[in-house]
């Protein structure tokens, strides 16, 4: 019996855990103090399993949910801490998510536990091994080259490489972000539409869990899967019940740990420990529920008495006491049969193991023909999840113990004197009741209650106890039991809760024109493949924007298709599951897609051709497939002197845009490439398509007069500067406004780049007499990002998308001209400025200027060549 500590109220234990039996006798101040010292709480394998209510038929679809949940990722930055015990495949919440490298690389941090672990082993993407062993490294197999994995065991040394990589890749992850004491995986996914055709897969990994578990046999702490030691650690740990190790009765714990380490022969050869624990404990679940689940793999008891805790493994305990008439102080009540609603004669179980890739798997169904006959030939099943049992053989042993304990129905209520203070819940005693044929029959104490007796004017204390029959045979096991049970119960037929998944899920964004005059809007079209399951009747679609907590559910549909109209732009997770006739559901098929809405980039043009006609370029193309281009959008054109593979950043605007619904445009004819881009109503621009021409024409020209401004640039500069023979815009900041001179990355671009500048050409054309001429301007330029500096880039050179830096089409250079019929050396009257791509004039002289512009102050335009030609017809 544990030490009696008066005035320690068992109510503390009752508040700490949800119990199956909590009894506190209200017997006055002295009696209450003594009762609090010896009466507490008991949670048993009988109470947690055998006496649990059978699930209703409607709940069958949830069988295995807790088992599969431990290997499921969730995208949830704030979540409860998990405790990993034993060796098990586990996953966890994605607590950090970032996209880098031009949206080509996805960074994920998955938190596995709220404590350090012994080791992190193989990693799976879905059901495919992506990394073997305990080291960090690049993924293997089909994911080779498309993912790299780092592991952190929750210790400062074990997390060092992982945290260093996170800081190197993700600027917002600083040295202050550590997730200290938490085991974790960091993964960098490199996108490929074939490798990740169904989206980023579920990630799980082998984890050898908590490694600070105390073993009183060696007086050391470390990793173990011994059921008794793991359970005692949960009682003592701050992540569990938070009782101290000192209140766990050591003698009981040593005995229970030894029982767990007993070797049990297996039917297929070899042995295994009698009771081990492997699983993931969620601290968000109530302490009592977690403790009940922890008790199951040990088929035992956890008893709290006066603040002291006993952990008793599932084994027959030799009786130390025999109850006879000298113990009794009142009448005896005997119940030979329990309520039929609490009986069962068939046990169906679900477990997980490495043999099934840690997916929920049915145990062989355990039936007893004897018990079924006792119940009038009716099978009474019970369904159980063995959350922490990773072995079919161990699961079958637990099924048998649960069934035998349930069928040992005889209970005895005894009113005892103070001799019964020697007993506690979990003790086995011998009791004789010959009228029932009981001669030294073993019973287990399942309830202990302090009582007040009254005889006339005399009031005295007593103890009420409840006994339940037990036997050593309950825990007997042989390889024959395993073989016979397995051979008679294995079935490959799916159960009613087994539902095939939909065959993939695809999300397509489509624009549509509303009938109510709302203009063009965007919809998401979800299309899944039919599930390969004849009993599936409907499909449930759901969506959730990344960062939101709740899913939006849509009414079940008979076909695996759904249109979501007027969906706002954003990044979404879409998922679908199949539902069968009884309401059971499949696993979700989930994909992540970005919905651009009207801000999305238009589809590039197709069918672009060019033909020349009398000094004009006639461009034709296929009509845009995007409604928001055809309705309110436009088509714009750029020109490059390059004859092949032109870049938008090295081209300039030519001609004026045309309406987005047009399929033809007439532009000035010049040798080089013509680039065409669609622009939608929101201003989003498509990728450019191009066509080239040598500007051949039936017209013959002669007397070519070409004026070249580069590289001397002798004209007047306004908002411009010359560097390395190139014309460029100047910075918008003032030199004397610089607060910290040493912190300026580039003096030339301090404060950003000015929006525009004008270059007045040094020379114009003087034809001496009024003449007809064809004018043509040519410019060679490059638009560059001035903040993309060499020494400010992260990562290695091999990882840069472009060594020369990023370029964009944010800049332009347009030449303008003005004419006069007067002598330009005198006091001529000039016309207004006209835009020059290619133009015909009739005049004495022409002057020129070029306007350089950028739409983003982060960019600059570098003009390396600028020239104007004047030609006359031959």
Order of alpha helices (4+ residues) and beta strands (2+ residues): alpha-alpha-beta-alpha-beta-beta-beta-beta-beta-beta-beta-beta-alpha-beta-beta-beta-beta-alpha-alpha-beta-beta-beta-alpha-beta-beta-beta-beta-beta-beta-beta-alpha-beta-alpha-beta-beta-beta-beta-alpha-beta-beta-beta-beta-beta-beta-beta-beta-beta-alpha-beta-beta-beta-beta-beta-beta-beta-beta-beta-beta-beta-beta-beta-beta-beta-beta
